[in-house]
């Protein structure tokens, strides 16, 4: 009796090896995971109304990125990296990396893109930036989108895994290198790929915080002492405990939830 059955062999691509390298780096952090629910009924309503009346609307993911970036500006102690053993650098701009899925040789690959200075951009500008980068032409050595690479960066992207490991070690406690090449607070949207009614607990990654946007489900909620059906977004926030303590993280999350539930920056359109 054949206990193996039919099969085919796939190459463990360089893209998968690069992702594994980043995940291994994430394991070295002391992480806090926060699983939260956010009522996005009002925000979704405004986006839908804008689409119906104008024919175009902002990306939901772009709007979340803007909410994260602007909240960071009020909590800059979270928009930070360690520098060496005794210093923490707090930055004035929110550089937010997010994965953009592309298909290469039949393989779906998440490719990194960093939205630079997201705090200075509008929701519409971030939307257009994301949509334009989804159409960017790919090259053989590229797993980072939208950047003008230096000769050194091109060399590292095409280098063997051992060279990439060395560069991660060198940048581990170098705040400026990490911000330049990795951003600071990551956003990844799992729920936008299909039905996913729940949370994901990420392994970490290289950034100080990581927002994993899960699915949206309809649940009963109390509004003005009345039970209504609400659209609830599941979000996991993973933070580096070496930089962020519970109190500052809680205040940041409270502001983030409040911004999202009010439909922050989304226009109200009269019906």
ROBANU-381859 format. One line per field, with one value per residue (C-alpha): residue number from 1; residue in three letters; z, y, x. Coordinates in steps of 0.25 Angstrom, whole numbers, plus 2048, in hexadecimal, padded with zeros to 3 digits. Layout:
<sites>
seq (NUM_...)
type (Ala_...)
up (Z_...)
north (Y_...)
east (X_...)
</sites>
This chain:
<sites>
seq (1_2_3_4_5_6_7_8_9_10_11_12_13_14_15_16_17_18_19_20_21_22_23_24_25_26_27_28_29_30_31_32_33_34_35_36_37_38_39_40_41_42_43_44_45_46_47_48_49_50_51_52_53_54_55_56_57_58_59_60_61_62_63_64_65_66_67_68_69_70_71_72_73_74_75_76_77_78_79_80_81_82_83_84_85_86_87_88_89_90_91_92_93_94_95_96_97_98_99_100_101_102_103_104_105_106_107_108_109_110_111_112_113_114_115_116_117_118_119_120_121_122_123_124_125_126_127_128_129_130_131_132_133_134_135_136_137_138_139_140_141_142_143_144_145_146_147_148_149_150_151_152_153_154_155_156_157_158_159_160_161_162_163_164_165_166_167_168_169_170_171_172_173_174_175_176_177_178_179_180_181_182_183_184_185_186_187_188_189_190_191_192_193_194_195_196_197_198_199_200_201_202_203_204_205_206_207_208_209_210_211_212_213_214_215_216_217_218_219_220_221_222_223_224_225_226_227_228_229_230_231_232_233_234_235_236_237_238_239_240_241_242_243_244_245_246_247_248_249_250_251_252_253_254_255_256_257_258_259_260_261_262_263_264_265_266_267_268_269_270_271)
type (Unk_Unk_Unk_Unk_Unk_Unk_Unk_Unk_Unk_Unk_Unk_Unk_Unk_Unk_Unk_Unk_Unk_Unk_Unk_Unk_Unk_Unk_Unk_Unk_Unk_Unk_Unk_Unk_Unk_Unk_Unk_Unk_Unk_Unk_Unk_Unk_Unk_Unk_Unk_Unk_Unk_Unk_Unk_Unk_Unk_Unk_Unk_Unk_Unk_Unk_Unk_Unk_Unk_Unk_Unk_Unk_Unk_Unk_Unk_Unk_Unk_Unk_Unk_Unk_Unk_Unk_Unk_Unk_Unk_Unk_Unk_Unk_Unk_Unk_Unk_Unk_Unk_Unk_Unk_Unk_Unk_Unk_Unk_Unk_Unk_Unk_Unk_Unk_Unk_Unk_Unk_Unk_Unk_Unk_Unk_Unk_Unk_Unk_Unk_Unk_Unk_Unk_Unk_Unk_Unk_Unk_Unk_Unk_Unk_Unk_Unk_Unk_Unk_Unk_Unk_Unk_Unk_Unk_Unk_Unk_Unk_Unk_Unk_Unk_Unk_Unk_Unk_Unk_Unk_Unk_Unk_Unk_Unk_Unk_Unk_Unk_Unk_Unk_Unk_Unk_Unk_Unk_Unk_Unk_Unk_Unk_Unk_Unk_Unk_Unk_Unk_Unk_Unk_Unk_Unk_Unk_Unk_Unk_Unk_Unk_Unk_Unk_Unk_Unk_Unk_Unk_Unk_Unk_Unk_Unk_Unk_Unk_Unk_Unk_Unk_Unk_Unk_Unk_Unk_Unk_Unk_Unk_Unk_Unk_Unk_Unk_Unk_Unk_Unk_Unk_Unk_Unk_Unk_Unk_Unk_Unk_Unk_Unk_Unk_Unk_Unk_Unk_Unk_Unk_Unk_Unk_Unk_Unk_Unk_Unk_Unk_Unk_Unk_Unk_Unk_Unk_Unk_Unk_Unk_Unk_Unk_Unk_Unk_Unk_Unk_Unk_Unk_Unk_Unk_Unk_Unk_Unk_Unk_Unk_Unk_Unk_Unk_Unk_Unk_Unk_Unk_Unk_Unk_Unk_Unk_Unk_Unk_Unk_Unk_Unk_Unk_Unk_Unk_Unk_Unk_Unk_Unk_Unk_Unk_Unk_Unk_Unk_Unk_Unk_Unk_Unk_Unk_Unk_Unk_Unk_Unk)
up (800_7FC_809_802_7F6_7EB_7EE_7E8_7EC_7ED_7EF_7FD_7F6_7FA_7FE_808_80D_80F_817_820_823_827_830_837_83A_840_84A_851_856_863_85D_863_85B_85C_856_854_84D_846_842_833_830_82E_826_81D_81B_817_80D_807_805_7FF_7F5_7F1_7EF_7E9_7E3_7EB_7FA_802_805_813_815_812_81C_827_823_825_832_837_832_838_846_846_845_852_858_852_85D_855_848_84C_84B_854_851_858_866_86D_863_85D_851_84F_841_83C_82F_82E_824_823_81B_816_80D_7FF_7F9_7EB_7E3_7DE_7D6_7DA_7E9_7F2_7F9_803_7FF_808_806_810_810_814_81D_81D_827_81D_812_810_810_801_7FF_806_7FE_7F1_7F6_7F9_7EC_7E4_7EB_7E8_7D9_7DB_7D1_7D8_7D7_7DA_7E6_7EC_7F8_7FD_7F4_7F1_7F6_7EE_7F2_7F4_7EF_7FD_7FE_7F1_7F5_802_7FC_7F2_7FC_802_80F_817_813_816_824_826_822_82C_837_834_834_840_849_83F_83F_833_82A_82E_82C_81E_819_821_826_834_836_82D_827_821_81C_81D_81D_80F_808_80B_816_823_830_83A_83F_83B_845_83D_840_841_836_836_839_847_845_83B_838_833_82D_82E_829_82B_831_834_843_84D_853_85D_857_85F_868_85C_856_847_83D_83C_833_83C_837_83E_840_846_84B_84E_855_859_868_869_864_867_875_878_87C_86F_866_86D_86B_85C_85A_860_857_84B_84E_850_843_83B_841_83E_82F_831_825_81C_817_81A_80E_80E_809)
north (800_80E_816_822_825_82F_83C_847_84F_85E_867_86D_87B_886_88E_884_883_892_892_887_890_89B_892_88D_89B_89D_892_899_8A4_8A4_8A6_8AA_8A6_8AE_8A8_8B3_8B5_8C2_8C7_8CB_8CC_8DC_8DB_8D0_8D8_8E5_8DD_8D6_8E4_8EA_8DF_8E0_8EF_8F2_8E5_8E3_8E1_8E0_8D2_8CD_8C9_8D7_8DD_8D3_8D7_8E6_8E3_8DC_8E7_8F3_8EC_8E9_8F8_8FA_8EE_8F0_8E7_8DC_8E1_8DC_8D3_8CF_8D5_8CC_8C8_8D5_8DE_8DE_8E7_8ED_8F1_8FD_8F6_8E9_8DF_8D4_8C7_8BE_8B2_8B2_8A5_8A2_896_891_885_880_882_88D_895_8A0_8AB_8B6_8C5_8D0_8DC_8E7_8F2_8ED_8F7_902_8FC_8FB_8EF_8F1_8F3_8E6_8DF_8E3_8DF_8D1_8CF_8D4_8CC_8BF_8C2_8C4_8BC_8B1_8AD_8A0_8A5_8AE_8AA_8B9_8C2_8D1_8D4_8DA_8D0_8D4_8CB_8C5_8C2_8BB_8B2_8AE_8AB_8A2_89C_88E_88C_88D_89B_89F_899_8A1_8AE_8AB_8A9_8B6_8BD_8B7_8C2_8CD_8D6_8DE_8D1_8CB_8D7_8D9_8CB_8C5_8D0_8D1_8CC_8C1_8BF_8B2_8AF_8A1_8A3_8AA_89D_896_892_891_893_894_898_894_893_897_892_8A1_8A6_8B1_8BD_8C3_8C0_8B8_8B9_8AD_8B1_8A5_8A3_8AA_8A4_8A8_8A8_8AE_8BB_8C5_8D3_8DD_8D2_8CB_8BE_8BF_8B7_8BC_8B9_8B5_8B5_8AB_8B1_8AB_8B5_8AF_8B9_8B8_8B7_8BC_8C9_8CA_8C8_8C5_8D3_8DA_8CF_8CF_8DE_8DD_8D1_8D9_8E5_8DC_8D5_8E3_8E8_8DC_8DB_8EA_8E8_8F1_8FA_8F3_8FD_8FD_8FD_901_8F7)
east (800_805_806_80B_802_804_80B_813_81F_81F_82C_82D_82F_838_82C_827_835_835_828_82E_83A_831_828_834_838_82B_82C_837_82E_826_818_80B_7FE_7F1_7E5_7DA_7CD_7CA_7BC_7BE_7AF_7B0_7BD_7B8_7AB_7B2_7BC_7B0_7A8_7B4_7B5_7A7_7A6_7B4_7B8_7C5_7C8_7D4_7DA_7D6_7E5_7EA_7E0_7E5_7F4_7F0_7E9_7F5_7FF_7F7_7F6_805_807_800_808_816_81C_816_81C_82A_835_841_84E_859_857_854_84C_83E_83C_82E_82B_822_81D_815_81B_811_815_80A_80A_805_802_808_808_816_818_80A_80E_806_811_80F_818_81C_818_81B_811_81B_816_808_804_806_7FD_7EE_7E6_7E4_7F3_7F6_7EB_7F1_7FF_7FB_7F3_7FF_809_800_803_812_81B_822_831_838_83F_834_82C_82A_821_822_830_83B_846_855_860_862_853_852_85E_857_84A_851_85B_85B_853_860_862_854_855_862_85A_84F_859_85F_852_84C_84F_851_845_848_84C_83F_836_83C_83B_82F_826_821_813_80E_800_7FB_7ED_7E9_7DA_7DB_7DF_7D2_7C9_7D0_7C7_7D2_7E0_7EE_7F9_806_814_819_822_82C_823_820_811_809_7FB_7F4_7E6_7DD_7CF_7C2_7B6_7A8_7A5_79B_7A0_799_798_790_78B_785_78A_78E_796_7A4_7B0_7BC_7CA_7D4_7E2_7EE_7F9_806_810_81F_81F_82D_828_819_813_804_800_805_800_7F2_7F1_7F5_7EB_7E0_7E2_7E3_7D6_7CF_7D5_7D0_7C2_7C0_7C3_7D0_7D2_7C7_7BE_7AF_7A7_798_78E)
</sites>
